[in-house]
Amino acid sequence: LLGARSIVVHPIHNMEYTENKEALFESNMRFYSSLIPYARDFGIRIAIENMCKTNPKSGIVGDGVCAHPHEIIRYIDALGSKYVTGCMDTGHCAATGREPQDVLRIVGGDRITCLHIHDTDYKRDMHYLPYTVDLNWDEICKAFADIDYKGYFTMEACNFMTKVPEDFEEKYPPRQLPEGARVTRFAPSPTGYLHIGGLFGALTDVMTS
């Protein structure tokens, strides 16, 4: 209907993961096997995502189903269907203590055909824009090349803008400046580094003011 060629379907992870890995595996095998005939009929691929799970009491993020790269390989290979593939979520990798670039290389481009792209601080599932928190995007991009990735990119950076204009207007009210005043604003790149272009612009503003 929408022209999609792959759909991401989260694995069932309705139990405590560590003590129920095999029960969850069997449950998911039944679940995904039931979806394969529909995928075949509609000509789409079902992508299994690597999951993380937050402890409701402590708030600590830990492994969920397919968090370990070898487990997602196990799931995909056990189902043995060309209609089943993998989706790698960069934030889920980092939140469970794994580098996305390492997971990419282990699972490989023959199994991963979908990506959920977002940045995080290795502690939470933050969904921020790439290059704004702590992931090493240069290394992640090298891994894309190493596995000859040809699949889909979904930017899952839904939390990069959580304020509306009125919030910023309240926080930063108009300044009482003399008529004709020129204002220079300068900030580092979102990566946290000072870039020569930003420095040049700020110096030009000062020298011509």
C-alpha positions as CSV (number, residue, x, y, z in Angstrom):
1,L,0.0,0.0,0.0
2,L,2.8,2.5,0.9
3,G,5.4,1.0,-1.3
4,A,7.6,-0.2,1.6
5,R,9.9,-3.1,0.9
6,S,10.8,-3.8,4.6
7,I,8.9,-3.4,7.8
8,V,10.6,-3.4,11.3
9,V,8.8,-5.7,13.7
10,H,10.0,-5.7,17.3
11,P,10.6,-9.1,18.8
12,I,8.3,-10.2,21.7
13,H,10.1,-9.3,24.9
14,N,7.4,-9.4,27.5
15,M,9.4,-11.3,30.1
16,E,12.6,-10.6,32.1
17,Y,15.2,-11.2,29.5
18,T,18.2,-12.8,31.2
19,E,16.4,-15.7,32.8
20,N,14.0,-16.3,29.9
21,K,16.2,-16.2,26.8
22,E,15.2,-19.6,25.4
23,A,11.5,-19.1,26.2
24,L,11.6,-15.8,24.4
25,F,13.5,-17.4,21.5
26,E,10.8,-20.1,21.1
27,S,8.0,-17.5,21.4
28,N,9.6,-15.3,18.8
29,M,10.2,-18.2,16.4
30,R,6.4,-18.9,16.5
31,F,5.6,-15.2,16.1
32,Y,7.9,-14.5,13.2
33,S,7.1,-17.8,11.4
34,S,3.4,-16.8,11.5
35,L,4.3,-13.5,9.7
36,I,6.4,-15.0,6.9
37,P,3.4,-16.1,4.7
38,Y,2.1,-12.5,4.8
39,A,5.5,-11.1,4.0
40,R,5.7,-13.5,1.0
41,D,2.2,-12.5,-0.2
42,F,3.0,-8.8,-0.1
43,G,6.6,-9.0,-1.2
44,I,8.1,-7.4,1.8
45,R,10.8,-8.3,4.3
46,I,10.4,-8.4,8.1
47,A,13.3,-6.8,9.9
48,I,14.0,-8.0,13.5
49,E,15.4,-5.2,15.7
50,N,18.0,-5.4,18.4
51,M,16.3,-4.4,21.6
52,C,17.2,-2.9,24.9
53,K,15.1,-2.9,28.1
54,T,14.9,-0.4,30.9
55,N,14.5,-1.6,34.4
56,P,11.3,0.2,35.7
57,K,12.7,0.5,39.2
58,S,16.3,1.5,38.6
59,G,15.9,3.2,35.2
60,I,19.1,1.3,34.1
61,V,19.1,0.2,30.5
62,G,20.2,-3.4,29.8
63,D,20.0,-6.1,27.2
64,G,16.7,-7.0,25.5
65,V,16.0,-9.6,22.9
66,C,18.6,-9.6,20.1
67,A,20.8,-7.0,21.9
68,H,23.7,-9.3,21.4
69,P,24.8,-9.4,17.7
70,H,25.1,-13.2,17.8
71,E,21.6,-13.5,19.0
72,I,20.1,-11.5,16.2
73,I,22.2,-13.7,13.8
74,R,20.7,-16.8,15.5
75,Y,17.1,-15.5,15.1
76,I,17.5,-14.6,11.4
77,D,19.3,-17.8,10.5
78,A,16.9,-20.0,12.5
79,L,13.9,-18.6,10.6
80,G,15.8,-19.3,7.4
81,S,13.6,-17.2,5.1
82,K,14.6,-14.5,2.6
83,Y,11.7,-12.6,4.0
84,V,13.4,-12.1,7.3
85,T,16.2,-9.7,7.9
86,G,17.7,-7.5,10.6
87,C,17.4,-3.9,11.7
88,M,20.2,-2.4,13.8
89,D,19.3,0.5,16.1
90,T,22.4,2.5,16.9
91,G,21.1,3.8,20.2
92,H,20.1,0.3,21.4
93,C,23.6,-0.9,20.7
94,A,25.2,1.8,22.7
95,A,22.7,1.7,25.6
96,T,23.5,-1.9,26.1
97,G,27.3,-1.3,26.1
98,R,28.1,-2.1,22.5
99,E,29.6,0.0,19.7
100,P,27.3,0.1,16.7
101,Q,30.2,-0.2,14.3
102,D,31.2,-3.5,16.0
103,V,27.6,-4.8,15.7
104,L,27.5,-3.9,12.1
105,R,30.6,-5.8,11.3
106,I,29.6,-8.9,13.3
107,V,26.1,-9.2,11.9
108,G,27.1,-8.0,8.4
109,G,25.4,-6.4,5.4
110,D,23.9,-9.6,4.2
111,R,21.6,-9.7,7.3
112,I,21.1,-6.0,8.2
113,T,18.9,-4.2,5.7
114,C,17.4,-1.5,7.9
115,L,18.9,1.0,10.3
116,H,17.5,3.2,13.1
117,I,19.9,6.1,13.4
118,H,20.2,8.2,16.4
119,D,22.8,9.4,19.0
120,T,23.0,8.7,22.7
121,D,25.2,8.9,25.8
122,Y,25.6,5.1,26.3
123,K,23.3,5.3,29.3
124,R,19.9,6.1,27.8
125,D,17.9,5.5,24.7
126,M,18.0,9.2,23.8
127,H,17.0,9.5,20.1
128,Y,19.1,12.6,19.4
129,L,20.6,13.7,16.1
130,P,23.9,12.1,15.0
131,Y,27.0,14.1,16.1
132,T,25.2,15.7,19.0
133,V,26.0,13.2,21.8
134,D,28.7,10.5,22.2
135,L,28.6,7.9,19.4
136,N,31.6,7.8,17.0
137,W,29.8,8.5,13.7
138,D,33.0,8.5,11.7
139,E,33.7,4.9,12.8
140,I,30.0,4.0,12.2
141,C,30.2,5.3,8.7
142,K,33.4,3.4,8.0
143,A,31.5,0.2,9.1
144,F,28.8,1.0,6.6
145,A,31.4,0.9,3.9
146,D,33.1,-2.2,5.3
147,I,30.0,-4.2,5.1
148,D,28.9,-2.6,1.8
149,Y,25.6,-1.5,3.4
150,K,22.9,-1.0,0.8
151,G,19.8,-1.0,2.9
152,Y,17.5,1.7,4.4
153,F,18.2,4.5,6.8
154,T,15.5,5.7,9.2
155,M,16.5,8.8,11.3
156,E,15.0,8.1,14.7
157,A,16.1,11.4,16.2
158,C,12.7,12.4,17.5
159,N,14.0,14.1,20.7
160,F,16.3,16.7,19.2
161,M,13.7,19.4,19.3
162,T,11.4,19.2,22.3
163,K,10.6,22.9,22.7
164,V,8.2,25.1,20.8
165,P,9.1,28.7,19.8
166,E,7.2,30.2,22.7
167,D,9.5,28.3,25.1
168,F,12.6,29.9,23.6
169,E,11.0,33.3,23.6
170,E,10.3,33.0,27.3
171,K,13.8,31.7,28.1
172,Y,15.5,34.3,25.9
173,P,13.4,37.5,26.0
174,P,14.3,40.5,23.8
175,R,17.4,42.3,25.1
176,Q,17.4,46.0,25.9
177,L,19.9,47.2,23.3
178,P,20.6,50.7,22.0
179,E,19.2,51.5,18.6
180,G,21.5,50.2,15.8
181,A,23.4,47.8,18.0
182,R,25.0,44.8,16.3
183,V,24.9,41.4,18.1
184,T,27.5,38.7,17.5
185,R,26.5,35.2,18.5
186,F,29.1,32.4,18.6
187,A,28.9,28.8,19.6
188,P,30.9,25.7,18.9
189,S,29.8,23.0,16.6
190,P,27.2,20.5,17.9
191,T,30.1,18.0,18.0
192,G,31.6,20.2,20.8
193,Y,34.6,21.4,18.8
194,L,35.7,24.8,17.7
195,H,35.5,25.1,13.9
196,I,37.6,27.6,12.0
197,G,34.5,28.7,10.0
198,G,32.7,29.7,13.2
199,L,35.7,31.6,14.5
200,F,36.2,33.4,11.3
201,G,32.6,34.6,11.2
202,A,32.7,35.8,14.8
203,L,35.9,37.7,14.3
204,T,34.6,39.3,11.1
205,D,31.5,40.5,13.0
206,V,33.7,42.0,15.8
207,M,36.0,43.7,13.4
208,T,33.3,45.2,11.3
209,S,31.0,46.3,14.2
